[in-house]
Amino acid sequence: MKKLDIATTLSRFSFFLFPFSLYSFSFLLFPFSLPAQAQKFLAIAVNSNVDSNDRDSVITLREAIMLANGKLAVHQLTTAEARQVSPNSQPSPQRHDIDFRELSDPKILLQSALPDLITPIAIDGTTHPAYQSDRGFSVEIPIPKPVVTITPAPQVQIMRGLSITSDNVSIKGVS
């Protein structure tokens, strides 16, 4: 039986565990580089206070967030729903814009927690027709009163509101 020194044993053992160099190993994991894709930002008009994700004729806040997050694609929408979505023409900042211009009843009753906000997005309750920037909670401090409200439906318990996990997120005029 041949006696092996510790250096030979370690080198054989390390080759067994790591037979490739780090470069070749990384090439096996990533054999090609993917081109950077420009994200297409959307302008989405919420026109229903119902909390659902159904293919119907309206866009809900839940569907708008799913569209922004990339969890729902525009081509999956009905023709009536797709009319509420367009490419965001704002040059800066680059993010999705959700507005409430066409929402008749501004009280959104949630059936479950909304999806996390995982992409740059602006949710703007000041776009609702009933919003008035000159009306506030008090006379002393001019803080406009939000019109669009997001609240759990009766008999529904939701332990959190909107969860933000992205940069470049703006929420205004919503309570």
Helices and strands as residue ranges (DSSP letters): H 6-17, H 22-29, E 42-45, H 61-69, G 74-76, H 79-82, E 85-87, E 96-99, E 107-110, E 121-124, G 125-127, E 149-152, E 169-172
